[in-house]
């Protein structure tokens, strides 16, 4: 007797999987047959996905919400699709794309059309990921050009920092001694000391 499965993937532990869960629950898929991974779709080295594919057998049915939930790498999506449908004999239904339903059109024309749709959607999924990375890189570069600083803000100077900066600058105190008095690493004291002296009238 064939079984029905559902697969969910979100790219990180912070991403919400509710939309995918609701879609699969509406199909009355048994809870033990719903598998979820919370990690990137760059490859298929995912524990829940592997466990699910080991359990599935010829004639079983797999539902996924959208093609990019299966993966983001164009070539690997195609390879995995062929592995599931042709080697394991599993039917796949992509909920958001009714044309990708291997239960229908099992003749040569139907298989040909499904393959074309799959290739187009897989390419779009990977291309969109590349575009997102490019937009992020361009956004970061533009922000840096505007003077936006990333990362944690530096800790405020200790109250005695200006005085010890001046003692260091005048040669009355070594950087090591001044840094120790300020409770700072020497390298941090030197870096922030130069910045302080450069931006103030004491320079």
N, C-alpha and C positions, 0 to 999 in steps of 0.2 A: 504494500500500500504506500502511495506517494505521500510525502510530507510537504508542508508549506513553511517557508522560512522568510525572515525579514532581516535586513542588514542596515545598521545605522553607523555613520561615521561623523564625528565632529573633529575639527582640527586641533583643538586644545581643550583643557579641562575647564576653561572659562566660557566656552561657547555652549549655547543652549541647544539641546537636542529635542526639545518638546515638539517641534513641528514634525519631525520625522517619526517620533514615537506615536503621535496622534494618528498620522496617516496609516501606520501599520496596525495600530489597534482597531481602527475602523474596518480593516480587512479580516478581523477575527483571527489573526495569527496567534497561535498558542504562545504564551509568555516565554516558555523555555526555548522556543525556536526563534526568538529575536536576539540577535547578537549585536553588540555595540563596541566600537573602538573610539577612544578619545586621543587621536594622534593625527599627524600629517598624512595626506593622501599621496605623498611623493612615491611610495612604493607599497607593496603588499605584504611587508613584514609586520603584520599586525596579529596579535595573539588571538583575538576573538574571531577574526576573519578566517584564520587558519583552522581554528577549532570547528567552525561552521562548515568549511569546505570538506574537512575530513569526515564529518558526519553525513553530509548530503550524498545521495545516491541517485542512480539513473531514474528519471521520471519525476524527481522532486521539483518544486517551484520556488524561486527566489524573488522577493520584492525588494526594490530599492526606491527611495524617494526621487532621486535624480542621478544622472550619470556621473556627476562630479562627486557623489557620495561613494561611488565605487573607487574612484581614484582621480588624480589630476595629471598623471603622466600619460600622454597620448598613446605611445607604443605599448605600455604596460596594460592600459585599459583594454586595448584590442586583444592582446595576448591572453589576458585573464578571461575575457568574454569568450574567446574561442575555446579555452581550456574548460570552462564551465559547461558551455552549450554542446561542444562537439566531443570532448574527451569524457566528461562525466555524464553527459546526457541530461543536463538540468535546463529547465526553462527559466527565463528571466523576464520580469516585467518591470519597466521603469515607469513609476506612477505618473510623473510629470510629463512623460512623452509616450502617449498611447501607441505610436508607431513602433516603439521598441518593446514589443511583446512577442516573444519567440513561440508562443502557443499558436499564433495565427500565421498564416502564409508560410507554411513549411515546404511549399513547392519551391522550385528554383527561382522564380520571379520574386516571391515573398522573401526568401533568404537574401537575395541580391539587394532588394530595397532596404531591408533591415540593416545589412552590412553598410550600405551607403550612409544611412541616417546615423548609425553608430560612429562611423569614422568622422562625420561632420561634427557631431556633438562632442566627441572626444577631443577633437582638435580645438573646438571653441572653448572647452573647459580648460585645457592647458594654456591656450593663448590668453585667456582672461587672467589666469594666474600670473603669467609673464607680464601682462599689462599692469596688474596690481603692484607687482614688485618694482616695475619701472616708475610708476606714479609715486610710490613711496620713496624711492631713491631721489627722484626729482624734487619731491616736496621737502625732504630733509636737506638737500643741497640748497634749495631756495631759502629755507629757514636759516641755515647757517650763514648764507650771504647777507641776510638781514640782521645777523648778530644774535640769533636765538641760540642759546646754549642747551645742550641735551645732557641727560644724566642728573644725578643728585646735585642739588646746589651745595657750594662749599660751606663748611661750618664757619660761623662768625669768628672774627679775630678775638683772641682773649684781650682783656682790658689793658694788659701791659705790653701788648704787641708793638704799638707805635714806638714806645720808649726803647724797647730792646732792638727794634729795627734801626733806630738812630745810633745806638751804641755799636751795633754791628757795622753800620755804614762808616762810622768814624774810626773804626779799627780798635775801639776800646774793649770789644768783646768778640770772641770767635763765634762763628755761626753755630757750632755745636753747643756752646754754653748758652747762647741766646735762645736757641730752639728748646733746650732743656728747661730754661726758665719759663718759657711760654707753653710748655707741655705739648710740643709739636715735633714730628720727625724733622730731621735736619733738611732733607730734600724739600719738604713742604714749606719749611720756614724760608729757605732760600728763594723758592719760587714765588711765594706770596709776599716775601719781603721786597723782592725786585718790583713786583706789581705795585705794592704800596708806595715805594719810593718814587716810582715812575709817575704815579698819578697824583702825587701830593707835592706841595711846595718844598718839601725836605729834600727832593731829588737834586 
